[in-house]
Amino acid sequence: MASKAKVHSGAAKRFKKTASGYKHKHANKSHILTKMTTKRKRQLRGTEQLNAADKPLVDRMLRAN
């Protein structure tokens, strides 16, 4: 009996599936924010759509059909 394929746990924490692809948080927004300008921190807020070129890789990691 074949075992069930496992999802990449790191990718599962970072990407959420949407109707049109995947959404993800911006990088460089977790710590050492004092030296970053307010404008830069504001632009890194929220989520963004994953680039189409990266979609096959994330599909594979999340075992999406």
mmJSON file of the N, C-alpha and C atoms, coordinates in Angstrom:
{"data_MODEL":{"atom_site":{
"group_PDB":["ATOM","ATOM","ATOM","ATOM","ATOM","ATOM","ATOM","ATOM","ATOM","ATOM","ATOM","ATOM","ATOM","ATOM","ATOM","ATOM","ATOM","ATOM","ATOM","ATOM","ATOM","ATOM","ATOM","ATOM","ATOM","ATOM","ATOM","ATOM","ATOM","ATOM","ATOM","ATOM","ATOM","ATOM","ATOM","ATOM","ATOM","ATOM","ATOM","ATOM","ATOM","ATOM","ATOM","ATOM","ATOM","ATOM","ATOM","ATOM","ATOM","ATOM","ATOM","ATOM","ATOM","ATOM","ATOM","ATOM","ATOM","ATOM","ATOM","ATOM","ATOM","ATOM","ATOM","ATOM","ATOM","ATOM","ATOM","ATOM","ATOM","ATOM","ATOM","ATOM","ATOM","ATOM","ATOM","ATOM","ATOM","ATOM","ATOM","ATOM","ATOM","ATOM","ATOM","ATOM","ATOM","ATOM","ATOM","ATOM","ATOM","ATOM","ATOM","ATOM","ATOM","ATOM","ATOM","ATOM","ATOM","ATOM","ATOM","ATOM","ATOM","ATOM","ATOM","ATOM","ATOM","ATOM","ATOM","ATOM","ATOM","ATOM","ATOM","ATOM","ATOM","ATOM","ATOM","ATOM","ATOM","ATOM","ATOM","ATOM","ATOM","ATOM","ATOM","ATOM","ATOM","ATOM","ATOM","ATOM","ATOM","ATOM","ATOM","ATOM","ATOM","ATOM","ATOM","ATOM","ATOM","ATOM","ATOM","ATOM","ATOM","ATOM","ATOM","ATOM","ATOM","ATOM","ATOM","ATOM","ATOM","ATOM","ATOM","ATOM","ATOM","ATOM","ATOM","ATOM","ATOM","ATOM","ATOM","ATOM","ATOM","ATOM","ATOM","ATOM","ATOM","ATOM","ATOM","ATOM","ATOM","ATOM","ATOM","ATOM","ATOM","ATOM","ATOM","ATOM","ATOM","ATOM","ATOM","ATOM","ATOM","ATOM","ATOM","ATOM","ATOM","ATOM","ATOM","ATOM","ATOM","ATOM","ATOM","ATOM","ATOM","ATOM","ATOM"],
"id":[1,2,3,4,5,6,7,8,9,10,11,12,13,14,15,16,17,18,19,20,21,22,23,24,25,26,27,28,29,30,31,32,33,34,35,36,37,38,39,40,41,42,43,44,45,46,47,48,49,50,51,52,53,54,55,56,57,58,59,60,61,62,63,64,65,66,67,68,69,70,71,72,73,74,75,76,77,78,79,80,81,82,83,84,85,86,87,88,89,90,91,92,93,94,95,96,97,98,99,100,101,102,103,104,105,106,107,108,109,110,111,112,113,114,115,116,117,118,119,120,121,122,123,124,125,126,127,128,129,130,131,132,133,134,135,136,137,138,139,140,141,142,143,144,145,146,147,148,149,150,151,152,153,154,155,156,157,158,159,160,161,162,163,164,165,166,167,168,169,170,171,172,173,174,175,176,177,178,179,180,181,182,183,184,185,186,187,188,189,190,191,192,193,194,195],
"type_symbol":["N","C","C","N","C","C","N","C","C","N","C","C","N","C","C","N","C","C","N","C","C","N","C","C","N","C","C","N","C","C","N","C","C","N","C","C","N","C","C","N","C","C","N","C","C","N","C","C","N","C","C","N","C","C","N","C","C","N","C","C","N","C","C","N","C","C","N","C","C","N","C","C","N","C","C","N","C","C","N","C","C","N","C","C","N","C","C","N","C","C","N","C","C","N","C","C","N","C","C","N","C","C","N","C","C","N","C","C","N","C","C","N","C","C","N","C","C","N","C","C","N","C","C","N","C","C","N","C","C","N","C","C","N","C","C","N","C","C","N","C","C","N","C","C","N","C","C","N","C","C","N","C","C","N","C","C","N","C","C","N","C","C","N","C","C","N","C","C","N","C","C","N","C","C","N","C","C","N","C","C","N","C","C","N","C","C","N","C","C","N","C","C","N","C","C"],
"label_atom_id":["N","CA","C","N","CA","C","N","CA","C","N","CA","C","N","CA","C","N","CA","C","N","CA","C","N","CA","C","N","CA","C","N","CA","C","N","CA","C","N","CA","C","N","CA","C","N","CA","C","N","CA","C","N","CA","C","N","CA","C","N","CA","C","N","CA","C","N","CA","C","N","CA","C","N","CA","C","N","CA","C","N","CA","C","N","CA","C","N","CA","C","N","CA","C","N","CA","C","N","CA","C","N","CA","C","N","CA","C","N","CA","C","N","CA","C","N","CA","C","N","CA","C","N","CA","C","N","CA","C","N","CA","C","N","CA","C","N","CA","C","N","CA","C","N","CA","C","N","CA","C","N","CA","C","N","CA","C","N","CA","C","N","CA","C","N","CA","C","N","CA","C","N","CA","C","N","CA","C","N","CA","C","N","CA","C","N","CA","C","N","CA","C","N","CA","C","N","CA","C","N","CA","C","N","CA","C","N","CA","C","N","CA","C","N","CA","C","N","CA","C","N","CA","C","N","CA","C"],
"label_alt_id":[null,null,null,null,null,null,null,null,null,null,null,null,null,null,null,null,null,null,null,null,null,null,null,null,null,null,null,null,null,null,null,null,null,null,null,null,null,null,null,null,null,null,null,null,null,null,null,null,null,null,null,null,null,null,null,null,null,null,null,null,null,null,null,null,null,null,null,null,null,null,null,null,null,null,null,null,null,null,null,null,null,null,null,null,null,null,null,null,null,null,null,null,null,null,null,null,null,null,null,null,null,null,null,null,null,null,null,null,null,null,null,null,null,null,null,null,null,null,null,null,null,null,null,null,null,null,null,null,null,null,null,null,null,null,null,null,null,null,null,null,null,null,null,null,null,null,null,null,null,null,null,null,null,null,null,null,null,null,null,null,null,null,null,null,null,null,null,null,null,null,null,null,null,null,null,null,null,null,null,null,null,null,null,null,null,null,null,null,null,null,null,null,null,null,null],
"label_comp_id":["MET","MET","MET","ALA","ALA","ALA","SER","SER","SER","LYS","LYS","LYS","ALA","ALA","ALA","LYS","LYS","LYS","VAL","VAL","VAL","HIS","HIS","HIS","SER","SER","SER","GLY","GLY","GLY","ALA","ALA","ALA","ALA","ALA","ALA","LYS","LYS","LYS","ARG","ARG","ARG","PHE","PHE","PHE","LYS","LYS","LYS","LYS","LYS","LYS","THR","THR","THR","ALA","ALA","ALA","SER","SER","SER","GLY","GLY","GLY","TYR","TYR","TYR","LYS","LYS","LYS","HIS","HIS","HIS","LYS","LYS","LYS","HIS","HIS","HIS","ALA","ALA","ALA","ASN","ASN","ASN","LYS","LYS","LYS","SER","SER","SER","HIS","HIS","HIS","ILE","ILE","ILE","LEU","LEU","LEU","THR","THR","THR","LYS","LYS","LYS","MET","MET","MET","THR","THR","THR","THR","THR","THR","LYS","LYS","LYS","ARG","ARG","ARG","LYS","LYS","LYS","ARG","ARG","ARG","GLN","GLN","GLN","LEU","LEU","LEU","ARG","ARG","ARG","GLY","GLY","GLY","THR","THR","THR","GLU","GLU","GLU","GLN","GLN","GLN","LEU","LEU","LEU","ASN","ASN","ASN","ALA","ALA","ALA","ALA","ALA","ALA","ASP","ASP","ASP","LYS","LYS","LYS","PRO","PRO","PRO","LEU","LEU","LEU","VAL","VAL","VAL","ASP","ASP","ASP","ARG","ARG","ARG","MET","MET","MET","LEU","LEU","LEU","ARG","ARG","ARG","ALA","ALA","ALA","ASN","ASN","ASN"],
"label_asym_id":["A","A","A","A","A","A","A","A","A","A","A","A","A","A","A","A","A","A","A","A","A","A","A","A","A","A","A","A","A","A","A","A","A","A","A","A","A","A","A","A","A","A","A","A","A","A","A","A","A","A","A","A","A","A","A","A","A","A","A","A","A","A","A","A","A","A","A","A","A","A","A","A","A","A","A","A","A","A","A","A","A","A","A","A","A","A","A","A","A","A","A","A","A","A","A","A","A","A","A","A","A","A","A","A","A","A","A","A","A","A","A","A","A","A","A","A","A","A","A","A","A","A","A","A","A","A","A","A","A","A","A","A","A","A","A","A","A","A","A","A","A","A","A","A","A","A","A","A","A","A","A","A","A","A","A","A","A","A","A","A","A","A","A","A","A","A","A","A","A","A","A","A","A","A","A","A","A","A","A","A","A","A","A","A","A","A","A","A","A","A","A","A","A","A","A"],
"label_entity_id":["1","1","1","1","1","1","1","1","1","1","1","1","1","1","1","1","1","1","1","1","1","1","1","1","1","1","1","1","1","1","1","1","1","1","1","1","1","1","1","1","1","1","1","1","1","1","1","1","1","1","1","1","1","1","1","1","1","1","1","1","1","1","1","1","1","1","1","1","1","1","1","1","1","1","1","1","1","1","1","1","1","1","1","1","1","1","1","1","1","1","1","1","1","1","1","1","1","1","1","1","1","1","1","1","1","1","1","1","1","1","1","1","1","1","1","1","1","1","1","1","1","1","1","1","1","1","1","1","1","1","1","1","1","1","1","1","1","1","1","1","1","1","1","1","1","1","1","1","1","1","1","1","1","1","1","1","1","1","1","1","1","1","1","1","1","1","1","1","1","1","1","1","1","1","1","1","1","1","1","1","1","1","1","1","1","1","1","1","1","1","1","1","1","1","1"],
"label_seq_id":[1,1,1,2,2,2,3,3,3,4,4,4,5,5,5,6,6,6,7,7,7,8,8,8,9,9,9,10,10,10,11,11,11,12,12,12,13,13,13,14,14,14,15,15,15,16,16,16,17,17,17,18,18,18,19,19,19,20,20,20,21,21,21,22,22,22,23,23,23,24,24,24,25,25,25,26,26,26,27,27,27,28,28,28,29,29,29,30,30,30,31,31,31,32,32,32,33,33,33,34,34,34,35,35,35,36,36,36,37,37,37,38,38,38,39,39,39,40,40,40,41,41,41,42,42,42,43,43,43,44,44,44,45,45,45,46,46,46,47,47,47,48,48,48,49,49,49,50,50,50,51,51,51,52,52,52,53,53,53,54,54,54,55,55,55,56,56,56,57,57,57,58,58,58,59,59,59,60,60,60,61,61,61,62,62,62,63,63,63,64,64,64,65,65,65],
"pdbx_PDB_ins_code":[null,null,null,null,null,null,null,null,null,null,null,null,null,null,null,null,null,null,null,null,null,null,null,null,null,null,null,null,null,null,null,null,null,null,null,null,null,null,null,null,null,null,null,null,null,null,null,null,null,null,null,null,null,null,null,null,null,null,null,null,null,null,null,null,null,null,null,null,null,null,null,null,null,null,null,null,null,null,null,null,null,null,null,null,null,null,null,null,null,null,null,null,null,null,null,null,null,null,null,null,null,null,null,null,null,null,null,null,null,null,null,null,null,null,null,null,null,null,null,null,null,null,null,null,null,null,null,null,null,null,null,null,null,null,null,null,null,null,null,null,null,null,null,null,null,null,null,null,null,null,null,null,null,null,null,null,null,null,null,null,null,null,null,null,null,null,null,null,null,null,null,null,null,null,null,null,null,null,null,null,null,null,null,null,null,null,null,null,null,null,null,null,null,null,null],
"Cartn_x":[0.84,0.0,0.882,0.645,1.441,1.036,2.041,1.725,1.308,0.58,0.097,1.256,1.296,2.366,2.227,3.357,3.331,3.474,2.816,2.904,4.166,4.838,6.011,5.545,5.896,5.333,5.763,6.979,7.442,6.628,6.324,5.528,4.088,3.566,2.187,1.98,3.02,2.933,3.039,3.654,3.957,2.994,2.304,1.428,0.012,-0.973,-2.378,-2.99,-3.748,-4.355,-5.522,-5.622,-6.76,-7.312,-8.393,-9.018,-8.077,-7.244,-6.388,-4.927,-4.589,-3.198,-2.896,-1.833,-1.425,-1.152,-1.385,-1.014,0.084,0.922,2.029,2.325,2.991,3.407,4.676,4.945,6.185,7.35,8.515,9.727,10.276,11.23,11.948,11.058,10.074,9.161,9.023,10.032,9.877,10.67,11.874,12.669,13.694,14.376,15.322,14.627,13.504,12.722,13.064,13.893,14.191,14.966,15.826,16.628,15.878,14.695,13.918,13.013,12.874,12.028,10.557,9.779,8.34,7.686,8.147,7.594,7.809,9.024,9.342,8.499,8.341,7.539,6.078,5.585,4.199,3.991,4.971,4.858,4.929,5.511,5.64,4.436,3.448,2.252,1.411,0.611,-0.381,0.2,-0.616,-0.209,-0.136,0.484,0.662,0.416,0.059,-0.159,1.196,1.312,2.543,2.767,4.016,4.37,4.022,3.522,3.087,4.223,5.46,6.603,6.87,6.48,6.718,5.572,4.45,3.264,3.501,4.167,4.389,5.2,6.173,6.988,6.149,5.301,4.463,3.382,2.846,1.89,2.488,3.728,4.398,4.62,5.061,5.318,4.045,2.937,1.664,0.837,1.388,0.714,-0.678,-0.799,-2.092,-2.313,-3.525,-3.853,-4.401],
"Cartn_y":[-1.189,0.0,1.249,2.143,3.358,4.357,5.044,6.047,7.351,8.146,9.417,10.407,11.167,12.147,13.269,13.669,14.702,16.09,17.043,18.446,19.036,19.917,20.62,21.568,21.272,22.023,23.491,23.77,25.153,25.965,25.355,26.033,26.203,25.224,25.288,26.47,26.846,27.978,29.316,29.313,30.568,30.943,29.969,30.234,29.775,30.591,30.215,30.198,29.152,29.001,29.957,30.593,31.434,30.922,31.531,31.097,31.296,32.339,32.65,32.249,31.623,31.231,31.11,31.788,31.757,33.168,33.406,34.68,34.437,35.449,35.336,36.691,36.668,37.894,38.424,39.709,40.299,39.847,39.751,39.414,40.683,40.521,41.618,42.469,41.878,42.651,42.021,41.268,40.57,41.191,41.669,42.251,43.219,43.931,45.002,46.033,46.534,47.48,48.945,49.169,50.544,51.301,50.607,51.281,51.433,50.827,50.886,52.116,52.764,53.953,53.57,54.533,54.313,53.973,54.619,54.361,52.904,52.398,51.016,50.028,50.268,49.381,49.393,50.555,50.682,49.907,49.96,49.255,47.735,47.27,45.832,45.249,46.073,45.582,44.704,43.861,43.088,41.909,41.359,40.182,40.515,39.617,39.816,38.501,38.597,37.408,36.82,35.509,34.839,35.0,35.188,35.322,34.021,34.15,32.991,32.003,32.497,31.621,30.692,31.104,30.301,29.349,29.478,28.682,27.176,26.668,25.217,24.661,25.428,24.986,24.867,25.865,25.849,24.776,24.592,23.508,22.164,21.945,20.689,20.549,21.627,21.56,21.33,21.909,21.759,20.601,19.88,18.718,19.046,20.243,20.667,20.007,19.631,18.991,19.983],
"Cartn_z":[0.0,0.0,0.0,-0.926,-1.034,0.043,0.589,1.611,0.937,1.675,1.159,1.059,-0.025,-0.216,0.8,1.4,2.422,1.795,2.412,2.002,2.616,1.923,2.433,3.527,4.779,5.908,5.904,5.424,5.349,4.354,3.211,2.186,2.648,3.384,3.863,4.797,5.54,6.46,5.733,4.553,3.866,2.745,2.177,1.031,1.315,0.888,1.013,-0.382,-0.678,-2.004,-2.166,-3.321,-3.677,-4.999,-5.451,-6.706,-7.899,-7.839,-8.985,-8.789,-7.676,-7.444,-5.964,-5.514,-4.109,-3.628,-2.343,-1.754,-0.727,-0.5,0.447,1.063,2.209,2.873,2.227,2.426,1.945,2.815,2.235,2.985,3.648,4.54,5.218,6.113,6.755,7.601,8.989,9.45,10.721,11.876,11.637,12.724,12.152,13.037,12.682,11.786,12.258,11.468,11.802,12.813,13.229,12.169,11.433,10.401,9.082,8.984,7.746,7.758,6.623,6.552,6.701,7.167,7.341,6.014,4.945,3.614,3.209,3.471,3.104,3.906,5.201,6.051,5.62,5.224,4.762,3.464,2.572,1.289,1.446,2.54,2.776,3.512,3.834,4.513,3.615,4.237,3.501,2.751,1.875,1.114,-0.368,-1.116,-2.55,-3.271,-4.52,-5.35,-5.744,-5.719,-6.109,-7.606,-8.001,-9.412,-10.15,-11.362,-12.153,-12.405,-12.494,-12.738,-11.55,-10.35,-9.151,-8.834,-9.529,-9.223,-9.348,-10.398,-10.476,-9.305,-8.809,-7.684,-6.42,-6.166,-4.969,-5.107,-6.302,-6.544,-6.136,-6.512,-6.201,-4.695,-4.053,-2.609,-1.807,-2.278,-1.574,-2.107,-3.094,-3.671,-4.18,-4.772,-5.317,-6.683,-6.963,-8.254,-9.239],
"occupancy":[1.0,1.0,1.0,1.0,1.0,1.0,1.0,1.0,1.0,1.0,1.0,1.0,1.0,1.0,1.0,1.0,1.0,1.0,1.0,1.0,1.0,1.0,1.0,1.0,1.0,1.0,1.0,1.0,1.0,1.0,1.0,1.0,1.0,1.0,1.0,1.0,1.0,1.0,1.0,1.0,1.0,1.0,1.0,1.0,1.0,1.0,1.0,1.0,1.0,1.0,1.0,1.0,1.0,1.0,1.0,1.0,1.0,1.0,1.0,1.0,1.0,1.0,1.0,1.0,1.0,1.0,1.0,1.0,1.0,1.0,1.0,1.0,1.0,1.0,1.0,1.0,1.0,1.0,1.0,1.0,1.0,1.0,1.0,1.0,1.0,1.0,1.0,1.0,1.0,1.0,1.0,1.0,1.0,1.0,1.0,1.0,1.0,1.0,1.0,1.0,1.0,1.0,1.0,1.0,1.0,1.0,1.0,1.0,1.0,1.0,1.0,1.0,1.0,1.0,1.0,1.0,1.0,1.0,1.0,1.0,1.0,1.0,1.0,1.0,1.0,1.0,1.0,1.0,1.0,1.0,1.0,1.0,1.0,1.0,1.0,1.0,1.0,1.0,1.0,1.0,1.0,1.0,1.0,1.0,1.0,1.0,1.0,1.0,1.0,1.0,1.0,1.0,1.0,1.0,1.0,1.0,1.0,1.0,1.0,1.0,1.0,1.0,1.0,1.0,1.0,1.0,1.0,1.0,1.0,1.0,1.0,1.0,1.0,1.0,1.0,1.0,1.0,1.0,1.0,1.0,1.0,1.0,1.0,1.0,1.0,1.0,1.0,1.0,1.0,1.0,1.0,1.0,1.0,1.0,1.0],
"B_iso_or_equiv":[0.0,0.0,0.0,0.0,0.0,0.0,0.0,0.0,0.0,0.0,0.0,0.0,0.0,0.0,0.0,0.0,0.0,0.0,0.0,0.0,0.0,0.0,0.0,0.0,0.0,0.0,0.0,0.0,0.0,0.0,0.0,0.0,0.0,0.0,0.0,0.0,0.0,0.0,0.0,0.0,0.0,0.0,0.0,0.0,0.0,0.0,0.0,0.0,0.0,0.0,0.0,0.0,0.0,0.0,0.0,0.0,0.0,0.0,0.0,0.0,0.0,0.0,0.0,0.0,0.0,0.0,0.0,0.0,0.0,0.0,0.0,0.0,0.0,0.0,0.0,0.0,0.0,0.0,0.0,0.0,0.0,0.0,0.0,0.0,0.0,0.0,0.0,0.0,0.0,0.0,0.0,0.0,0.0,0.0,0.0,0.0,0.0,0.0,0.0,0.0,0.0,0.0,0.0,0.0,0.0,0.0,0.0,0.0,0.0,0.0,0.0,0.0,0.0,0.0,0.0,0.0,0.0,0.0,0.0,0.0,0.0,0.0,0.0,0.0,0.0,0.0,0.0,0.0,0.0,0.0,0.0,0.0,0.0,0.0,0.0,0.0,0.0,0.0,0.0,0.0,0.0,0.0,0.0,0.0,0.0,0.0,0.0,0.0,0.0,0.0,0.0,0.0,0.0,0.0,0.0,0.0,0.0,0.0,0.0,0.0,0.0,0.0,0.0,0.0,0.0,0.0,0.0,0.0,0.0,0.0,0.0,0.0,0.0,0.0,0.0,0.0,0.0,0.0,0.0,0.0,0.0,0.0,0.0,0.0,0.0,0.0,0.0,0.0,0.0,0.0,0.0,0.0,0.0,0.0,0.0],
"pdbx_formal_charge":[null,null,null,null,null,null,null,null,null,null,null,null,null,null,null,null,null,null,null,null,null,null,null,null,null,null,null,null,null,null,null,null,null,null,null,null,null,null,null,null,null,null,null,null,null,null,null,null,null,null,null,null,null,null,null,null,null,null,null,null,null,null,null,null,null,null,null,null,null,null,null,null,null,null,null,null,null,null,null,null,null,null,null,null,null,null,null,null,null,null,null,null,null,null,null,null,null,null,null,null,null,null,null,null,null,null,null,null,null,null,null,null,null,null,null,null,null,null,null,null,null,null,null,null,null,null,null,null,null,null,null,null,null,null,null,null,null,null,null,null,null,null,null,null,null,null,null,null,null,null,null,null,null,null,null,null,null,null,null,null,null,null,null,null,null,null,null,null,null,null,null,null,null,null,null,null,null,null,null,null,null,null,null,null,null,null,null,null,null,null,null,null,null,null,null],
"auth_seq_id":[1,1,1,2,2,2,3,3,3,4,4,4,5,5,5,6,6,6,7,7,7,8,8,8,9,9,9,10,10,10,11,11,11,12,12,12,13,13,13,14,14,14,15,15,15,16,16,16,17,17,17,18,18,18,19,19,19,20,20,20,21,21,21,22,22,22,23,23,23,24,24,24,25,25,25,26,26,26,27,27,27,28,28,28,29,29,29,30,30,30,31,31,31,32,32,32,33,33,33,34,34,34,35,35,35,36,36,36,37,37,37,38,38,38,39,39,39,40,40,40,41,41,41,42,42,42,43,43,43,44,44,44,45,45,45,46,46,46,47,47,47,48,48,48,49,49,49,50,50,50,51,51,51,52,52,52,53,53,53,54,54,54,55,55,55,56,56,56,57,57,57,58,58,58,59,59,59,60,60,60,61,61,61,62,62,62,63,63,63,64,64,64,65,65,65],
"auth_comp_id":["MET","MET","MET","ALA","ALA","ALA","SER","SER","SER","LYS","LYS","LYS","ALA","ALA","ALA","LYS","LYS","LYS","VAL","VAL","VAL","HIS","HIS","HIS","SER","SER","SER","GLY","GLY","GLY","ALA","ALA","ALA","ALA","ALA","ALA","LYS","LYS","LYS","ARG","ARG","ARG","PHE","PHE","PHE","LYS","LYS","LYS","LYS","LYS","LYS","THR","THR","THR","ALA","ALA","ALA","SER","SER","SER","GLY","GLY","GLY","TYR","TYR","TYR","LYS","LYS","LYS","HIS","HIS","HIS","LYS","LYS","LYS","HIS","HIS","HIS","ALA","ALA","ALA","ASN","ASN","ASN","LYS","LYS","LYS","SER","SER","SER","HIS","HIS","HIS","ILE","ILE","ILE","LEU","LEU","LEU","THR","THR","THR","LYS","LYS","LYS","MET","MET","MET","THR","THR","THR","THR","THR","THR","LYS","LYS","LYS","ARG","ARG","ARG","LYS","LYS","LYS","ARG","ARG","ARG","GLN","GLN","GLN","LEU","LEU","LEU","ARG","ARG","ARG","GLY","GLY","GLY","THR","THR","THR","GLU","GLU","GLU","GLN","GLN","GLN","LEU","LEU","LEU","ASN","ASN","ASN","ALA","ALA","ALA","ALA","ALA","ALA","ASP","ASP","ASP","LYS","LYS","LYS","PRO","PRO","PRO","LEU","LEU","LEU","VAL","VAL","VAL","ASP","ASP","ASP","ARG","ARG","ARG","MET","MET","MET","LEU","LEU","LEU","ARG","ARG","ARG","ALA","ALA","ALA","ASN","ASN","ASN"],
"auth_asym_id":["A","A","A","A","A","A","A","A","A","A","A","A","A","A","A","A","A","A","A","A","A","A","A","A","A","A","A","A","A","A","A","A","A","A","A","A","A","A","A","A","A","A","A","A","A","A","A","A","A","A","A","A","A","A","A","A","A","A","A","A","A","A","A","A","A","A","A","A","A","A","A","A","A","A","A","A","A","A","A","A","A","A","A","A","A","A","A","A","A","A","A","A","A","A","A","A","A","A","A","A","A","A","A","A","A","A","A","A","A","A","A","A","A","A","A","A","A","A","A","A","A","A","A","A","A","A","A","A","A","A","A","A","A","A","A","A","A","A","A","A","A","A","A","A","A","A","A","A","A","A","A","A","A","A","A","A","A","A","A","A","A","A","A","A","A","A","A","A","A","A","A","A","A","A","A","A","A","A","A","A","A","A","A","A","A","A","A","A","A","A","A","A","A","A","A"],
"auth_atom_id":["N","CA","C","N","CA","C","N","CA","C","N","CA","C","N","CA","C","N","CA","C","N","CA","C","N","CA","C","N","CA","C","N","CA","C","N","CA","C","N","CA","C","N","CA","C","N","CA","C","N","CA","C","N","CA","C","N","CA","C","N","CA","C","N","CA","C","N","CA","C","N","CA","C","N","CA","C","N","CA","C","N","CA","C","N","CA","C","N","CA","C","N","CA","C","N","CA","C","N","CA","C","N","CA","C","N","CA","C","N","CA","C","N","CA","C","N","CA","C","N","CA","C","N","CA","C","N","CA","C","N","CA","C","N","CA","C","N","CA","C","N","CA","C","N","CA","C","N","CA","C","N","CA","C","N","CA","C","N","CA","C","N","CA","C","N","CA","C","N","CA","C","N","CA","C","N","CA","C","N","CA","C","N","CA","C","N","CA","C","N","CA","C","N","CA","C","N","CA","C","N","CA","C","N","CA","C","N","CA","C","N","CA","C","N","CA","C","N","CA","C","N","CA","C","N","CA","C"],
"pdbx_PDB_model_num":[1,1,1,1,1,1,1,1,1,1,1,1,1,1,1,1,1,1,1,1,1,1,1,1,1,1,1,1,1,1,1,1,1,1,1,1,1,1,1,1,1,1,1,1,1,1,1,1,1,1,1,1,1,1,1,1,1,1,1,1,1,1,1,1,1,1,1,1,1,1,1,1,1,1,1,1,1,1,1,1,1,1,1,1,1,1,1,1,1,1,1,1,1,1,1,1,1,1,1,1,1,1,1,1,1,1,1,1,1,1,1,1,1,1,1,1,1,1,1,1,1,1,1,1,1,1,1,1,1,1,1,1,1,1,1,1,1,1,1,1,1,1,1,1,1,1,1,1,1,1,1,1,1,1,1,1,1,1,1,1,1,1,1,1,1,1,1,1,1,1,1,1,1,1,1,1,1,1,1,1,1,1,1,1,1,1,1,1,1,1,1,1,1,1,1]
}}}
